[in-house]
Amino acid sequence: MGALDFLVILSFMGCFLQSQAQSLSCHPNDFQALQDFVRGLETVIDGWESESYSDCCKWKGITCHSSSTGKVAELDLAEKKLSGKLSESLGNLDQLKALNLSHNFFKGSLPKSLFHLPNLQVLDLSSNYLAGPISTAINLPSIQELDISENSLEGFLPKSICHNSSSLRSLNLQRNYLQGNLPSQLGNCSSLEYLFLGQNNLNGEIAESIY
């Protein structure tokens, strides 16, 4: 092998390794969204303070897509004793597939932006202290599991909860303070297998479309 060939190979390997390193780097938009999320917390997330702070793909609880986009695919911070308010910036994680913030001490209202994530399949905010109504404008075309049970949510079940959500299999809203009738639009959840609404203040008759 000649010296020129060797240099060509080294150059190729350098470009390859650089591209691989870049593929693991957090997308700047996602990094900013997570920074805003952190600012709303009253506690520190273990593992989010390190030399790789600028690369959110290496933070504990975060899984990024395997492609070179560096976009966050999963955020799992369940049972981390976290407190504070949830930032609307979480809705900027536009490639997010799973969000699990259950069994913490989050308070305040539900970010409306969370109900407009096009790729979100699992949303688990159960066992927190979230209050207020559920967004009346829900557009989660990929959602399969939605769990906001054991909080302090009030108001009515939104009629849009099954809008464009044909993949929804499990809906858990039990142990809140929801009131009113069950919207007949629940019958639009054609894939729904599990529905948990107990220990609320719901009343009225159950529409035939739900059966």
N, C-alpha and C positions, 0 to 999 in steps of 0.2 A: 504493500500500500504506500503510495507516495505521500509526501508532506501535504500537497494540495488536497488530496482526497481526505486525509485525516482532518484538516481544517474544516472542510465542508461538512464532515460528519459531526464535528464538535459544534459547528454553527447550527446545524439541524437539531441536535440534541438540546442546545441552549434555547432555541425557539420553542421546542416541544415542552421543555420543563417550565418555561415562562408561561406558556399558554395553559398548562396544567395548574400552575399556581394561581393564575388569574381566574380560572374556573372555580376556584374555591373561595374567591373573595366575595364578600357581601355586596350586593347591589346597593349603590348609594341611596336610592330612594327607600329601600327597606331599612337600611341603617338609620336614616333620618326618622323613619316611622317608629323604630324601636327606641331611639333616643327620646322621642317625645313621650312614648309610653313610660319609659323609666322616670322621666321628670314628674309624672303623676303619682309615683309610688312614694310611700312613706317608709319603705323598707328596702334593704339592699338585696339584690338577687345574687345568690352564691354562684360563682363561676363566671360572672359578667365583669369581673375586674381582673384583667390579665394583660400581658404584653400584646395579645392579639385582639385588643379591645376594638380596633377598627374593623375587624373581620367577624361580623355577627354569625357567620356560618360555623364558627368554632365555639360559640357560646353554649353553655349547658342549656339543654331544653330546646335547642333549635336544630332543625334539619333543613338543609337547603336542597334544591333540585340538583340532580346529578349533572345537568347540562351546564354550559358555561355562563348561564344567565346570572348565577349567584342570588337567585330569588329564594325567599324563605318559603318552604313547603309546609313545615309543621312547627308549631310553637306549643310546647308542653311544659307548663309550670304548675302542675297540680300539686297540692299539699306542700307548698313552699312557705307557708305562713306569711304570705304577702298581703300588704294592706295599701290602701290608697284608692284612687279613682281610675277607671279605664279610659284611656285616651281615644278620641275619634281617629287618631292617626293609625290605629290598628287596621282600619279599613283601607289604608294605603298599601297593605301587603296583598297586592292583587293576585298573586299566585298561591296564596295560602290555601292548603287543603284541609288542615286540621288545627283547631285551636282549643286547647284544654287548659283552663284557668280555674278548675274546680277545687273545692275544699281549701279556700283561702279566706281572706277577710276584706275583699273588695267591696266598696260601697259606692253610693251615687247611682246615677242613671245608666241605662244600657246605651252604649254608643250606637247611634243609628247607622253609622257606616258599616258596622259588622253585618248588617242585614242586606248588604249589597255587594258581597264578595262573590264573584262569578264562579270560582273554582272550589269554594269551601264545601267540604263533604261532612265534616264533623265539627260541631260547636258545642262545647261543654263548659258552662259557667255555673254549674250547680254548686250548692252549699257555699254561698257567699252572703253578702248583705246588700245586694243590689236592689234598688227600689225604683218606683215610678212605673210608667206604662211600657208595654212592648211596642216597638215601632209599628205604626199602622201601614207603612210602606215596606213590604218585605219582597225582596227579589233574590232568592238563593237557588238558582237553577240546578246546582250540583249537590245540594244538601241531602244527606242520608240520615244523620242523627243530630237531633237538636234537643239539648238538655239544659234548661234554666231552672230546674227544680230547687226547692229549699232556699228561696231568697225572700224578698219582701216586695215582689212585683204587684202592682195594683192595676185597676182599670179592666178593660174588656179584652177578650181574645180578638186579635185583629182578623178581619175577614180575608186579608191577603196572606195569611200564614201558609196557605198551600198554593199561592199563586206561582206558577212557573216552577213548582217544586215536585215534579212527578216522581223523583227518586227518594223522597222522604219515607224512611221505614220506621223510625222511632221518634216520637214526640213526647217529651217529659216536662210538664209544667206543674207538677204536683207540689203541694206545700208552699203556696204563695197566698196572695190575697186577691186573686182575680175574681171578677164578678160578672153577672149578666148571663145571657144565654150562650149556648154553644153555636157558633156561626155555622150555617148549613154548608158553607164553603169548605168545611173540613172534609166533606165528601169528595173534594177534588184531589185529595191526597191518594191517588190510585194505588200507590205502593205501600201505604201505611200498614204496618203490622202491629206496632205497639203504641198505645195511647194512654198516657198517665196524667190525669187531671185531678186526682183526689186531693182532699184537704185544701180546697179553695172556697170561694163564696159563690160558686156558679149555681144557676137555677134555671127553671123552665124546662120545656120538653126537648127531647133529642130528635133532631130532624132525621127523616128516613134516609136522606142522602148519605148520612154518616155510617149507616150500617153496611 
